Amino acid sequence: METYLYGTLFILGLLGGLLSGLVGIGGGIVMFPLLLYVPEALGLIALSVKAAASMTAVQSFFGAVSGVVAHHRHRRVYFPLAIDFGGAMAVTSLIGSILSSTIPEKWILFLFALLAVIAALLMLLQRPEVSASLPEGETYQYSRMRAWILGAVIGCCAGLIGQGGGFLFVPVMMAFLGAPLRLAIGTALAVGVASSAAVVLGRIGTAQIPWLLTAVTVAGGIIGAQVGSEFSQRIPRRILRAILAGVILLTAIKMISGLVA
């Protein structure tokens, strides 16, 4: 039974990491429902909402680190934005993560679903970008104050739901900070490193992480993120946007149906 459980978690981590590197969302939007529903459906183990959220936070952190390394090789990470956005997120993510231990699980699920719906709408309503990345020699310009405010708000929510908040980064960077798609994907992963680290620290402090199960999941996530990052450079941006919006929307529908049930 343990062998099947570890094998299942490794495969789930691989899938989450693949998506993380492909569309820059840290994998949490997929990992959370996968960990919550798949092991139980297979008769292996029933993870609690908080255990699944904690495992997802750790996997998102290592998946984001792996993805950043891969995207940086293709010069798709804009570190000034990552520092401004991620710095604000790190502070409020830690606060939200600590507060999460006092919040009922049904409210955590509701917040997760609500954020997923918002992210999907942002992607679906986003106007087509002029370019996928910055033209050679140009510098990306953005509002630092807006980046701080957006980072702080998303960070608090991310800490509460046990995610790095990566599924929100790309839509928000494109819609409110004017980032080109591929630059947003790479930078979102860099931001995910900081925000996920803060969430993980909060979960460690409140003893919510099942370490052995998490380690197996993370191993798959690291490998998957490298593969996904390489594919991300070769897939047309309209397809990347469609994949991201579709995954987020389907996850939101699944979470909402679970709450209604």
Buried (B, 14 or more C-beta within 10 A) or exposed (E): EEEEBBEBBBBBBBBBBBBBBBBBBBBBBBBBBBBBBBBEEEEBBEBEBBBBBBBBBBBBBBBBBBBBBBBBEBEBBBEEBBBBBBBBBBBBBBBBBBBBEEBEEEEBBBBBBBBBBBBBBBBBEBEEBEEBBBEEEEEBEBEBEBBBBBBBBBBBBBBBBBBBBBBBBBBBBBBBBBBBBBBBBBBBBBBBBBBBBBBBBBBBEBEBBBEEBBBBBBBBBBBBBBBBBBEBBEEEBEEBBBBBBEBBBBBBBBBBEBEEE
